[in-house]
Amino acid sequence: MTRYRALAEELARSIQAGVFRPGERLPSVRQTCSARKVSPATVFQAYYLLEAQGLVESRPRSGYYVAPHPPPRLPEPETPSRPDGDSRTLDVSALVFGVLESAMQRDLVPFGSAFPSPLLFPLSRLGRALATSAVELDPWRTVDDLTPGHAELRRQISQRYLVDGIEVAADEIVITNGALEALNLSIAAVTRPGDAVLVESPCFYAVLQTLERSGLRAIEVPTHPREGVDLDALEAAIGRHAPRACWLMPTFHNPLGATMPESAKRALVELLAAHDIPLVEDDVYAELHHAPKRQPPAKAFDRNGRVLHCSSFSKCLAPGYRIGWVAAGRHRETIARLKLTSTLNTNVPAQLAIARYLQRGGYERHLRRLRATLAAQQAQYLDAITRYFPDGVRVTRPQGGYFLWLELPHGNDALALHRQALEHGMSLAPGPIFSARREFGHCLRLNAGHPLDERADAALRTLGTLVARRQDRASPDGVA
Amino acid sequence: MTRYRALAEELARSIQAGVFRPGERLPSVRQTCSARKVSPATVFQAYYLLEAQGLVESRPRSGYYVAPHPPPRLPEPETPSRPDGDSRTLDVSALVFGVLESAMQRDLVPFGSAFPSPLLFPLSRLGRALATSAVELDPWRTVDDLTPGHAELRRQISQRYLVDGIEVAADEIVITNGALEALNLSIAAVTRPGDAVLVESPCFYAVLQTLERSGLRAIEVPTHPREGVDLDALEAAIGRHAPRACWLMPTFHNPLGATMPESAKRALVELLAAHDIPLVEDDVYAELHHAPKRQPPAKAFDRNGRVLHCSSFSKCLAPGYRIGWVAAGRHRETIARLKLTSTLNTNVPAQLAIARYLQRGGYERHLRRLRATLAAQQAQYLDAITRYFPDGVRVTRPQGGYFLWLELPHGNDALALHRQALEHGMSLAPGPIFSARREFGHCLRLNAGHPLDERADAALRTLGTLVARRQDRASPDGVA
């Protein structure tokens, strides 16, 4: 395939997947050239082709825009969640484990999984970096690279922030056993048992489990399935509850896929700073943006070290290596000490290997390929869902990550559907595991991080049928 | 050197180091043959040589015994600790960090370090195992080897228990980020904030830090510097405080080096079982026995899954790899779930590498060499201490591990001595960091896990002088 056709196909998939919406401006020719390392001619040819296909339209002296297209049969969810506004202790961990453990068999189609396909990662190239690091290991590194972690790896991470225009000193970074440890240390650093913490509704189940385990109270804040947390509601909750921390996922939210607009992220950081509330920012999907443009984290707007920015290499480069970090701002010292008394240190050869891999280059090339694959897979999943699922279903079009969030017509019980799906050889992540009050009983998170092969396609078709049947039974006109 | 001379030298060092005490029976010829894989003739020759040197004596129809020798100039500490018997919340972490962080510079002579020399480990052979594991990594392992951990590694660990006659099913084992995570998960699994926990006095500072961080109360139990925790006192404390857990290090205790006799370990497990109190057993130095015979853990006497046996490869094989485990008995499920919500998983390539190393053999050979080296180093340190330290100093003769515990004459302030030692280019671990009430102000833990090279020898001589000077100042007859 020629370059321009490849580029046009990729953009077409992004448009179909909702990454670029009708009426939105496409990246400029110059932006695209520099992001893709292609010539202007290639970009123009790609845009001409898309124009000929009716997918984009040019506007003189302005650029290329996504053409209006007929509303898709299955619309996006548009209603923000409506939690009750109370703060509460939690009792959901057993439900979450029950669901997750039932879905752990490898032969299931992994719609309920939290991981993308491990085949998407450069594990053998990374393995060679690890091999070299391991064989050449200076024994004293095992003593010197204690928490906060290997200096060169922290420097490389600091550099990546800088490329995005964010100043994070290497000294501010503490290496952790994956992002989950970073998040746990962060919330431990800024709270004490009994404190209330602001979270999204729905939110990643591990947030709820951590709060439950730590004796913290959750305040669920209304969250829009595309735009993320509602700042007015957040401000009201601050006034009502005097929370001690805020734990959010402002970019490619799990499970919604929502991304807060830049202006909202800035306003969020300012609002929290005004109330002296630290923000624990989970940003593990940051690298998985489908469009060329990266979404800045809330950390980008942090002026006084109140944002604890947590991420890892597990979702974008090195699954199983368990290398994450927190850019901990003013809490760096507390975090390092918590880490020293809880897990002491992080695997040294793996830290060296990732530092070596980042130094040698190739990471950007891998990420471009990974992003394109995930965007394409999302388009395929959306297409299949549109074909197999009944009217009344709503589905998100996230701009990054690999999760789709489905709102099923009322009458669908996601927990029952989950059990039924297991019998049909697939796992699901039912809505209630993402909620302190077991809400979202008619919602599902679907993993689009695995190729939509024949088996997965057949499973989606079965799932669509199961949903339609439940709907029929629930509806008064249905044939039960 | 001939084999028998090498064996004789090793035994002589063990006798000098106090591993075998005057009047104690040496291992039988048959035991020694099988433990060392040498012929009976070699063992006999070694014993004849030791007899000729006056170090051992034979008793007809009974075997070889360590000859009585004149009491060493610096005796062992013999007084058990006398904590006040109260239960208390903790406030020692800042002191501990202050001391540890001041001692972190690489150019210091590491008497205060918790780690042995990293040069004692087969890091390049292990690195080759890691290289192979990394390059041949099946990507699906990164998904399948989630907590409780890589099945083959758990099987290998289970096998090592079995060789020692302890039945621990692979299913009971959860792989962790080093022993410290295993210990933290264990104590979290069996307590809630506010609970009281039985610990030794003195005890490893990380125990105190974990209890402080977790809002737990400590009950310090009298502990003998050679025989470990006092069971009568333990029983009294149980009656008085209704503790929820017991956290001990019955073998090669840190910092004392004490090892509970087998009968005491058995009685400990029975006593705790009678009161339904779980035992968190820290056994990280288990492999580092100086004498041929292995010390069974308390876990060996566990009949009903109440002992959570925590260990790791960090001190005996793979520093920096952060691979530990807990054999969690009846708490296995709770521990696995705590791990899933705190650090999710443990580095997969490192788990595979250690499993591969254990499979290929060579571990026993490495351990024999490591044990001999540590025993020899301990003898050298004891010898130097005897030469350089003044009368009135007492020093332990542990049968394993690499820590010496020194009781200095009263008038010595270990925290002040620590600061003074830093100025002289060496670190120390002063007694108060091992105590909830900052006791043991006249005690030191000294790391004998690094070769006693010229620099270390000179540092020991300086330290001896500093101790003698403080003593002189304190004594009424001293020349200030």
Interface residues (C-beta under 8 A of the other chain):
Chain A: S93 F97 M104 R106 S113 F115 P118 L119 F121 L123 S124 L126 G127 R128 L130 A131 T132 A134 V135 E136 L137 P139 W140 R141 T142 V143 D144 D145 L146 N177 G178 L180 E181 N184 A188 P193 A206 Q209 T210 R213 G215 P319 G320 Y321 R322 R337 L338 L340 T341 S342 T343 L344 N345 T346 N347 V348 P349 A350 A353
Chain B: S93 F97 M104 R106 S113 F115 P118 L119 F121 L123 S124 L126 G127 R128 L130 A131 T132 A134 V135 E136 L137 P139 W140 R141 T142 V143 D144 D145 L146 N177 G178 L180 E181 N184 A188 P193 A206 Q209 T210 R213 G215 P319 G320 Y321 R322 R337 L338 L340 T341 S342 T343 L344 N345 T346 N347 V348 P349 A350 A353
